[in-house]
Amino acid sequence: MIETTCRVCGYDEGDERWTGSDGAQYVICPCCGAESGVEDIRLGWVRDYRSRWMAEGCPWRDRGEQPADWDADQQLRAVPDPWR
């Protein structure tokens, strides 16, 4: 199964982040900055990273990529169920 949605923040820019159980692509999320295969390997790590990111006010790592109508709460609803 190919994953394109960030396990931490739910952002989906279409880049392949995971291509199967061991297929991390080491893509850095332009929204939260999590790197697939590094910060998103274990559920506890994902939740910790997400909590820190949210505590900082959900800042965008790459501000030039942030959509004008971006809504953090709406995006977080897109986090895949196994990673909530």
Short mmCIF file of the C-alpha atoms (twelve columns), coordinates in Angstrom:
data_MODEL
# 
_entry.id   MODEL 
# 
loop_
_atom_site.group_PDB 
_atom_site.id 
_atom_site.type_symbol 
_atom_site.label_atom_id 
_atom_site.label_alt_id 
_atom_site.label_comp_id 
_atom_site.label_asym_id 
_atom_site.label_seq_id 
_atom_site.Cartn_x 
_atom_site.Cartn_y 
_atom_site.Cartn_z 
_atom_site.pdbx_PDB_model_num 
ATOM 1  C CA . MET A 1  0.000  0.000  0.000  1 
ATOM 2  C CA . ILE A 2  1.318  3.440  -0.931 1 
ATOM 3  C CA . GLU A 3  0.856  6.238  1.624  1 
ATOM 4  C CA . THR A 4  0.875  9.873  0.562  1 
ATOM 5  C CA . THR A 5  -0.633 11.450 3.688  1 
ATOM 6  C CA . CYS A 6  1.625  12.596 6.519  1 
ATOM 7  C CA . ARG A 7  1.068  10.378 9.550  1 
ATOM 8  C CA . VAL A 8  1.729  13.307 11.873 1 
ATOM 9  C CA . CYS A 9  -0.371 16.182 10.498 1 
ATOM 10 C CA . GLY A 10 -2.535 14.714 7.723  1 
ATOM 11 C CA . TYR A 11 -1.090 16.860 4.930  1 
ATOM 12 C CA . ASP A 12 -1.247 15.200 1.513  1 
ATOM 13 C CA . GLU A 13 0.724  16.762 -1.299 1 
ATOM 14 C CA . GLY A 14 0.741  13.541 -3.290 1 
ATOM 15 C CA . ASP A 15 4.365  12.579 -2.614 1 
ATOM 16 C CA . GLU A 16 4.861  8.908  -1.795 1 
ATOM 17 C CA . ARG A 17 5.873  8.805  1.879  1 
ATOM 18 C CA . TRP A 18 5.610  5.044  2.331  1 
ATOM 19 C CA . THR A 19 5.525  2.293  -0.289 1 
ATOM 20 C CA . GLY A 20 4.710  -0.723 1.846  1 
ATOM 21 C CA . SER A 21 5.676  -1.815 5.351  1 
ATOM 22 C CA . ASP A 22 9.421  -1.134 4.973  1 
ATOM 23 C CA . GLY A 23 9.322  1.396  2.156  1 
ATOM 24 C CA . ALA A 24 9.901  4.769  3.784  1 
ATOM 25 C CA . GLN A 25 10.776 7.387  1.169  1 
ATOM 26 C CA . TYR A 26 12.284 9.855  3.683  1 
ATOM 27 C CA . VAL A 27 10.051 12.685 2.468  1 
ATOM 28 C CA . ILE A 28 9.955  15.748 4.724  1 
ATOM 29 C CA . CYS A 29 6.465  17.149 5.206  1 
ATOM 30 C CA . PRO A 30 6.351  20.825 4.191  1 
ATOM 31 C CA . CYS A 31 3.659  21.385 6.804  1 
ATOM 32 C CA . CYS A 32 4.871  19.839 10.090 1 
ATOM 33 C CA . GLY A 33 8.447  18.917 9.117  1 
ATOM 34 C CA . ALA A 34 8.145  15.209 10.012 1 
ATOM 35 C CA . GLU A 35 10.288 12.926 7.877  1 
ATOM 36 C CA . SER A 36 8.784  9.632  6.763  1 
ATOM 37 C CA . GLY A 37 10.869 6.760  8.032  1 
ATOM 38 C CA . VAL A 38 12.259 8.854  10.898 1 
ATOM 39 C CA . GLU A 39 9.593  10.548 13.051 1 
ATOM 40 C CA . ASP A 40 6.680  8.399  11.908 1 
ATOM 41 C CA . ILE A 41 7.807  4.821  12.467 1 
ATOM 42 C CA . ARG A 42 6.005  4.132  15.749 1 
ATOM 43 C CA . LEU A 43 2.617  5.336  16.956 1 
ATOM 44 C CA . GLY A 44 4.080  6.839  20.133 1 
ATOM 45 C CA . TRP A 45 6.626  8.814  18.138 1 
ATOM 46 C CA . VAL A 46 3.926  10.097 15.790 1 
ATOM 47 C CA . ARG A 47 1.752  11.209 18.694 1 
ATOM 48 C CA . ASP A 48 4.699  12.880 20.458 1 
ATOM 49 C CA . TYR A 49 5.753  14.752 17.316 1 
ATOM 50 C CA . ARG A 50 2.158  15.798 16.649 1 
ATOM 51 C CA . SER A 51 1.722  17.021 20.239 1 
ATOM 52 C CA . ARG A 52 4.878  19.143 20.052 1 
ATOM 53 C CA . TRP A 53 3.874  20.544 16.661 1 
ATOM 54 C CA . MET A 54 0.390  21.410 17.939 1 
ATOM 55 C CA . ALA A 55 1.799  22.951 21.145 1 
ATOM 56 C CA . GLU A 56 3.866  25.285 18.940 1 
ATOM 57 C CA . GLY A 57 0.675  26.413 17.178 1 
ATOM 58 C CA . CYS A 58 0.896  24.090 14.132 1 
ATOM 59 C CA . PRO A 59 3.527  26.162 12.299 1 
ATOM 60 C CA . TRP A 60 4.284  25.422 8.677  1 
ATOM 61 C CA . ARG A 61 7.844  24.272 8.044  1 
ATOM 62 C CA . ASP A 62 7.770  25.636 4.494  1 
ATOM 63 C CA . ARG A 63 5.619  28.759 4.701  1 
ATOM 64 C CA . GLY A 64 5.681  29.186 0.917  1 
ATOM 65 C CA . GLU A 65 3.640  25.977 0.567  1 
ATOM 66 C CA . GLN A 66 0.897  26.903 3.060  1 
ATOM 67 C CA . PRO A 67 -2.494 27.284 1.363  1 
ATOM 68 C CA . ALA A 68 -4.222 30.614 2.010  1 
ATOM 69 C CA . ASP A 69 -7.343 28.886 3.357  1 
ATOM 70 C CA . TRP A 70 -5.478 26.304 5.448  1 
ATOM 71 C CA . ASP A 71 -7.234 24.929 8.525  1 
ATOM 72 C CA . ALA A 72 -5.151 22.800 10.924 1 
ATOM 73 C CA . ASP A 73 -8.167 21.097 12.508 1 
ATOM 74 C CA . GLN A 74 -9.572 20.082 9.145  1 
ATOM 75 C CA . GLN A 75 -6.206 18.759 7.991  1 
ATOM 76 C CA . LEU A 76 -5.653 16.772 11.192 1 
ATOM 77 C CA . ARG A 77 -8.877 14.882 10.459 1 
ATOM 78 C CA . ALA A 78 -7.051 13.394 7.455  1 
ATOM 79 C CA . VAL A 79 -4.455 11.627 9.631  1 
ATOM 80 C CA . PRO A 80 -4.796 7.924  8.773  1 
ATOM 81 C CA . ASP A 81 -6.757 6.054  11.462 1 
ATOM 82 C CA . PRO A 82 -3.890 3.778  12.561 1 
ATOM 83 C CA . TRP A 83 -1.763 6.881  13.326 1 
ATOM 84 C CA . ARG A 84 -4.247 8.914  15.389 1 
# 
